[in-house]
Amino acid sequence: MNQVRNLEDGGLADLIKGTDIFYSLFSGALIFMMQCGFAMLCAGSIRQKNVKNIMLKNILDACGGAIGFWAVGFGVAYEPGTFIGTSGPRFFLNDYGNYIDFFFQFTFAATAATIVAGTVAERCKMVAYLCYSLFLTGFVYPVVVHAIWNGDGFLSAFADSPVRGVGMIDFAGSGVVHMTGGATALIAAIILGPRIGRFHDEDGNLLDKPHSFPAHSVALQVLGTFILWFGWYGFNPGSTLAISPAGYGDVAALCAVTTTLAAAAGAVSSMFMDTLLGFLKEGEAEYDLTMCMNGCLAGLVGITAGCSVVEPWAAGIIGIIAGILYVFASKLLVLLRIDDAVDAIPVHFFNGMWGCIATGFFAAPRHTALAYGASNCGLFYSNGNLLVNEILGVGFILLWVGGVMTPFFTVLNVLGMFRVDPLEEKVGLDISHHKGAAYDLSEPKKEDVELFASKHGKDSA
């Protein structure tokens, strides 16, 4: 009876509020779990002599992201202002009581930051990485957020009078998160340069064929991929930000379905496209696990913008194209001699762009009305207003990130703070920077083995 009375006295409102908070808390925890996925994927994709280094950088992403976003980034992103948030309680969480809001948005900022870790792996200095992590989460990423997700942003679909009646639809961040991180990774890779031996020999002569560095642990790569896919169910459905209002559950459920179909389609299309190209070139069919894993991630990135507004069949098409786009983008980077240790640029940058543009084509009227209350939708259903806005958003991210991060990385490079010494790179960053290798591969003493063999009548050889 007391419980019923509490609900009648306003307890129901508290229960609804608590349910929404827990929903965002759980979704944010899933997104933060993606940091583990990135760490496993990166560690598995590089050589074992650099595992400690990449693991530490992934931890610093979360730490730098938390500090930078708490101090400045959250306020820049969500306080009122024409271009950036200028003042308010979100800076340093000064008298700002909606703590779940900060936590959930921080997990997105940390995701944008960690995309770069794999690209610059095996050759980037630790101090440069920490500087970049703070700068990206404290200023660069929040400005993109403000433009697209803040109601005061010039491209926001949540504005009182959105541009062209709809604004830019990027529900969970194909452009805001993934393209921003991917563009930063592209700039960093160009300025930092390739790993020693990737495209040139020790004398600086161009190799006839680029040298590939085999991944040291396929098991870690697969584990990381599945953890990321799992975390995406917080990333996309969790972006409803609540579950109790009418229709929000339906939006979240659609997001889960479209996320699943795009990931599956991307994995399959990527693997078989690579197999087809290999067959046409070599006359032999081979199935590349890396292409399958990264194709899955490409599909996830591609659906992130439109997961709440496209039909399930469209999600499959978006995933298929994302997987194929990944294959050709990966080959394009090699052709341009841009070294990306984990192929984060083809996954996040190219498919971040595709995810935004795909939304401009495939956004369906009934889903757009439910998720955004907007009448304008994709080109295949309506006029081209949404598609134009998506293209404008992609252009803005390119100009903003390129215009800010290019001089930032250039200054780090000129000051000698960006790239490690060539000898340190050859030895491996674990030994040169982190007090030894990640794995203890030492063998038992020879005399102990011989003594054991003599006692048990076994051959020590």
C-alpha positions in Angstrom: 0.0 0.0 0.0 2.8 2.4 0.8 4.4 1.8 -2.6 1.0 2.6 -4.3 0.6 5.7 -2.2 4.1 6.9 -3.1 3.4 6.5 -6.8 0.2 8.5 -6.3 2.1 11.3 -4.5 4.5 12.0 -7.3 6.6 8.9 -7.0 5.6 7.8 -10.6 7.3 10.9 -12.0 10.5 10.0 -10.0 10.3 6.4 -11.3 10.0 7.6 -14.9 12.9 10.0 -14.4 15.0 7.3 -12.8 14.2 4.8 -15.6 15.4 7.4 -18.2 18.6 8.0 -16.2 19.3 4.3 -15.9 18.7 3.9 -19.6 21.3 6.6 -20.5 23.6 5.2 -17.8 23.5 1.7 -19.3 23.8 3.0 -22.8 26.7 5.2 -21.9 28.4 2.2 -20.2 28.1 0.2 -23.4 29.6 3.1 -25.3 32.5 3.4 -22.8 33.0 -0.4 -23.2 33.9 0.4 -26.9 37.2 1.8 -25.5 38.1 -1.8 -24.7 37.1 -2.8 -28.1 39.3 -0.2 -29.7 42.1 -1.2 -27.5 41.8 -4.9 -28.4 41.5 -4.2 -32.1 44.5 -1.8 -32.1 46.6 -4.1 -30.0 45.9 -7.1 -32.2 46.5 -5.2 -35.4 50.0 -4.0 -34.7 53.3 -5.7 -34.0 53.9 -7.1 -30.6 56.8 -4.7 -29.9 54.3 -1.8 -29.6 51.4 -3.3 -27.7 52.1 -1.6 -24.4 52.3 1.8 -26.2 49.0 1.4 -28.0 47.2 0.2 -24.8 48.5 3.2 -22.8 47.3 5.6 -25.6 43.8 4.0 -25.5 43.7 4.6 -21.7 44.9 8.2 -22.1 42.1 8.8 -24.7 39.6 8.1 -22.0 41.5 10.1 -19.4 42.2 13.1 -21.6 38.7 12.9 -23.0 37.2 13.1 -19.5 39.3 16.0 -18.4 39.0 18.0 -21.6 35.3 17.5 -22.0 34.6 18.2 -18.4 36.6 21.4 -18.3 35.7 23.0 -21.6 34.2 20.7 -24.2 30.8 20.1 -22.7 30.2 23.8 -22.4 31.5 24.6 -25.8 29.2 21.9 -27.3 25.9 22.5 -25.4 25.8 26.0 -23.9 23.9 28.7 -25.9 25.9 30.5 -28.5 26.1 31.2 -32.2 29.2 29.3 -33.1 30.3 27.8 -29.7 28.9 27.8 -26.2 30.4 30.7 -24.4 29.3 30.6 -20.8 27.1 28.6 -18.5 27.1 25.8 -15.9 28.3 23.1 -18.2 31.9 24.5 -18.0 33.6 22.5 -15.3 30.0 21.2 -14.3 29.7 24.4 -12.3 26.3 24.1 -10.6 25.1 21.8 -13.4 23.0 19.0 -11.9 22.2 16.8 -14.9 25.2 14.5 -14.4 23.9 11.8 -16.6 23.9 14.3 -19.5 27.6 14.9 -19.1 28.5 11.2 -18.7 26.6 10.1 -21.8 28.1 12.9 -24.0 31.6 12.3 -22.6 31.5 8.7 -23.9 30.9 10.1 -27.4 33.8 12.5 -27.1 36.1 9.8 -25.9 35.1 7.6 -28.9 36.0 10.4 -31.4 39.4 10.8 -29.7 40.3 7.1 -29.7 39.8 6.7 -33.5 43.2 8.3 -34.1 45.1 5.9 -31.8 45.3 3.0 -34.3 46.2 5.2 -37.3 49.3 6.7 -35.8 50.3 3.6 -33.9 54.0 2.5 -33.7 55.5 5.9 -34.4 53.7 8.7 -32.5 55.1 10.3 -29.3 53.1 10.0 -26.1 53.2 13.7 -25.3 51.8 14.5 -28.7 49.0 12.0 -28.3 48.0 13.4 -24.9 48.0 17.0 -26.3 45.9 15.9 -29.2 43.4 14.0 -27.0 42.8 17.1 -24.8 42.6 19.5 -27.8 40.1 17.3 -29.7 37.7 16.6 -26.9 38.0 20.1 -25.4 37.5 22.2 -28.5 37.6 20.6 -32.0 34.9 18.0 -31.5 32.6 20.2 -29.3 32.4 22.8 -32.1 31.1 20.2 -34.5 28.7 19.0 -31.8 27.4 22.6 -31.3 26.8 23.1 -35.0 24.8 19.9 -35.5 23.4 18.8 -32.2 22.9 22.0 -30.2 19.6 23.8 -30.9 21.6 27.0 -31.5 23.7 25.3 -34.2 23.4 26.5 -37.8 22.8 22.9 -39.1 20.9 21.6 -36.1 17.7 19.6 -36.7 16.7 20.7 -33.2 16.7 24.5 -34.0 13.5 26.5 -33.7 13.7 27.1 -37.5 16.0 24.4 -38.9 17.7 25.2 -42.2 15.6 24.1 -45.1 12.9 22.9 -42.7 14.8 19.9 -41.5 18.4 20.7 -40.6 21.1 18.0 -40.7 20.1 14.6 -39.4 23.0 12.8 -37.8 21.3 10.8 -35.1 24.2 9.1 -33.4 27.2 10.7 -35.1 28.4 9.3 -38.4 29.7 12.8 -39.1 29.9 14.4 -35.7 31.9 11.5 -34.1 33.3 9.2 -36.7 34.1 11.6 -39.5 35.5 14.1 -37.1 37.8 11.4 -35.6 38.6 10.0 -39.0 39.5 13.4 -40.6 41.8 14.0 -37.6 43.4 10.6 -38.2 43.9 11.4 -41.9 45.6 14.7 -41.2 47.8 13.1 -38.5 48.8 10.2 -40.8 49.8 12.6 -43.6 51.9 14.9 -41.4 53.4 12.1 -39.3 54.4 10.0 -42.3 54.4 6.2 -42.8 56.1 3.7 -40.6 59.7 2.8 -41.4 59.8 0.1 -44.1 56.1 0.5 -45.1 56.7 2.2 -48.5 60.4 2.8 -48.6 63.6 0.8 -47.9 66.3 1.9 -45.4 67.9 4.0 -48.1 64.7 5.9 -48.8 64.0 4.2 -52.1 60.4 3.5 -53.0 59.6 -0.1 -52.7 58.1 -1.9 -55.7 55.3 -3.2 -53.5 54.3 -1.7 -50.2 55.3 -3.9 -47.2 52.6 -5.1 -45.0 53.2 -5.6 -41.3 51.2 -8.7 -40.2 48.9 -8.3 -37.2 50.4 -10.0 -34.1 47.1 -11.4 -32.8 44.0 -12.1 -34.9 42.2 -13.2 -31.8 42.5 -9.8 -30.2 41.3 -8.2 -33.5 38.2 -10.4 -33.6 37.5 -9.8 -29.8 37.8 -6.0 -30.4 35.5 -6.1 -33.3 32.8 -8.0 -31.4 33.1 -5.6 -28.4 32.7 -2.6 -30.7 29.6 -4.1 -32.3 28.2 -4.8 -28.9 28.9 -1.3 -27.7 27.2 0.1 -30.8 23.9 -1.0 -29.3 24.4 1.7 -26.7 25.8 4.1 -29.3 22.8 4.1 -31.7 19.7 3.1 -29.7 21.0 5.0 -26.6 21.0 8.2 -28.6 17.3 8.6 -28.0 18.6 9.9 -24.6 15.4 8.5 -22.9 13.1 5.6 -23.1 9.9 6.6 -21.3 8.4 9.2 -23.7 5.8 7.9 -26.2 7.5 6.6 -29.3 11.1 6.6 -28.0 11.0 2.8 -27.4 10.0 2.3 -31.0 12.9 4.5 -32.2 15.4 2.7 -30.1 14.1 -0.7 -31.4 14.5 0.5 -35.0 18.0 1.6 -34.3 18.9 -1.8 -32.9 17.6 -3.5 -36.0 19.2 -1.2 -38.6 22.5 -1.3 -36.7 22.5 -5.1 -36.8 21.6 -5.3 -40.5 24.2 -2.7 -41.6 27.0 -4.4 -39.7 26.2 -7.8 -41.1 25.8 -6.5 -44.7 29.1 -4.5 -44.4 31.1 -7.5 -43.2 29.8 -9.7 -46.0 30.1 -7.2 -48.8 33.6 -6.1 -47.8 35.0 -9.6 -47.6 33.5 -10.8 -50.9 34.4 -7.6 -52.8 38.0 -8.1 -51.6 37.8 -11.8 -52.6 36.5 -10.9 -56.0 39.2 -8.4 -56.7 41.8 -10.9 -55.6 40.3 -13.6 -57.8 40.4 -11.2 -60.8 44.0 -10.3 -60.2 45.5 -13.6 -59.0 43.0 -16.2 -60.2 42.6 -17.6 -56.7 39.8 -17.0 -54.2 40.9 -16.1 -50.7 38.9 -14.8 -47.7 40.5 -12.0 -45.7 39.4 -11.9 -42.0 40.6 -8.3 -41.7 38.4 -7.2 -44.5 35.4 -8.9 -42.9 36.0 -7.3 -39.5 36.6 -3.8 -40.8 33.7 -4.1 -43.2 31.5 -4.8 -40.2 32.8 -1.7 -38.5 32.3 0.3 -41.8 28.7 -0.8 -41.9 28.2 0.3 -38.3 29.7 3.7 -39.0 27.6 4.1 -42.1 24.3 3.4 -40.4 25.0 5.6 -37.3 23.7 8.8 -38.8 20.4 7.4 -40.2 19.8 4.5 -37.8 16.6 6.1 -36.5 15.1 7.2 -39.8 15.7 4.5 -42.4 13.9 1.3 -43.1 15.5 -2.0 -42.4 16.0 -2.8 -46.1 17.7 0.5 -46.6 20.1 -0.3 -43.7 21.1 -3.4 -45.6 21.9 -1.4 -48.7 23.8 1.2 -46.6 25.8 -1.5 -45.1 26.6 -3.2 -48.4 27.8 0.1 -49.9 29.8 0.9 -46.7 31.7 -2.5 -46.9 32.5 -1.9 -50.6 33.6 1.7 -49.9 35.9 0.5 -47.2 37.7 -1.9 -49.5 38.4 0.8 -52.2 39.2 3.5 -49.6 41.8 1.2 -48.0 43.4 0.6 -51.4 43.3 4.3 -52.1 45.3 5.1 -49.0 48.0 2.6 -50.0 48.1 4.1 -53.5 48.6 7.5 -52.0 51.2 6.1 -49.6 49.3 7.1 -46.5 50.0 4.7 -43.7 47.1 3.8 -41.5 48.1 0.9 -39.1 44.5 -0.3 -38.5 42.6 1.2 -41.4 40.7 3.6 -39.2 40.5 6.2 -41.9 38.6 4.1 -44.5 36.3 2.9 -41.7 35.5 6.1 -39.9 36.3 9.0 -42.3 35.0 7.6 -45.6 32.1 5.8 -44.1 31.3 8.7 -41.8 30.8 10.8 -44.9 28.8 8.0 -46.5 26.6 7.6 -43.5 25.6 11.3 -43.6 25.0 11.3 -47.4 23.1 8.0 -47.2 20.7 9.6 -44.7 20.0 12.3 -47.2 18.8 9.6 -49.7 17.1 7.0 -47.5 15.5 8.8 -44.6 11.9 7.6 -44.6 8.9 9.9 -43.9 7.3 7.9 -41.0 10.6 7.4 -39.2 11.7 11.0 -39.7 8.4 12.3 -38.4 8.6 10.1 -35.3 12.3 10.8 -34.4 12.5 14.4 -35.5 9.0 15.7 -36.1 10.2 16.8 -39.5 8.2 16.5 -42.8 11.2 16.7 -45.1 13.0 13.4 -45.6 15.3 11.6 -48.0 15.6 12.3 -51.7 14.0 8.9 -52.5 10.9 10.0 -50.7 10.8 13.8 -50.9 12.8 16.8 -52.0 16.5 17.2 -51.8 16.6 19.6 -48.8 17.9 17.0 -46.4 20.5 15.7 -48.8 21.8 19.3 -49.3 22.0 19.7 -45.6 23.9 16.4 -45.2 26.4 17.5 -47.8 26.8 20.9 -46.1 27.4 19.2 -42.8 30.1 17.0 -44.4 31.7 20.0 -45.9 31.7 21.9 -42.6 33.4 19.0 -40.8 36.0 18.8 -43.5 36.8 22.5 -43.4 36.7 22.8 -39.6 38.7 19.8 -38.7 41.2 20.3 -41.6 41.6 24.0 -40.8 42.3 23.5 -37.1 44.1 20.1 -36.9 46.5 20.7 -39.8 48.3 23.6 -38.1 48.1 21.8 -34.8 49.8 18.7 -35.9 52.2 20.7 -38.1 53.4 22.7 -35.0 53.9 19.5 -33.0 55.9 18.1 -35.9 58.1 21.2 -36.3 58.8 21.3 -32.6 59.9 17.6 -32.7 57.1 16.5 -30.4 55.2 14.3 -32.9 57.3 11.4 -34.1 59.6 9.1 -32.2 63.3 8.7 -33.0 63.9 6.2 -35.9 65.9 3.9 -33.7 63.2 3.9 -31.0 60.7 3.0 -33.7 62.8 0.1 -35.0 63.4 -1.3 -31.5 59.7 -0.9 -30.6 58.0 1.6 -28.4 57.5 -0.9 -25.6 61.2 -1.3 -25.0 62.2 2.3 -25.8 59.4 4.0 -23.9 57.6 1.6 -21.5 60.2 -0.4 -19.6 60.1 -3.6 -21.6 58.0 -5.8 -23.9 54.3 -6.5 -23.3 54.9 -10.2 -23.4 57.4 -12.2 -21.4 58.8 -14.6 -24.1 61.8 -15.7 -22.1 62.6 -19.4 -22.0 63.6 -21.4 -18.9 67.3 -21.7 -18.2 69.0 -24.4 -20.2 70.6 -26.0 -17.2 67.2 -26.3 -15.5 65.7 -28.0 -18.5 68.6 -30.4 -18.7 68.3 -31.2 -14.9 64.6 -31.9 -15.3 65.2 -34.1 -18.3 67.9 -36.1 -16.5 65.6 -36.7 -13.5 62.7 -37.8 -15.6 64.6 -39.7 -18.3 63.5 -37.3 -21.1 65.4 -35.8 -24.0 66.1 -32.1 -23.2 66.2 -31.4 -26.9 
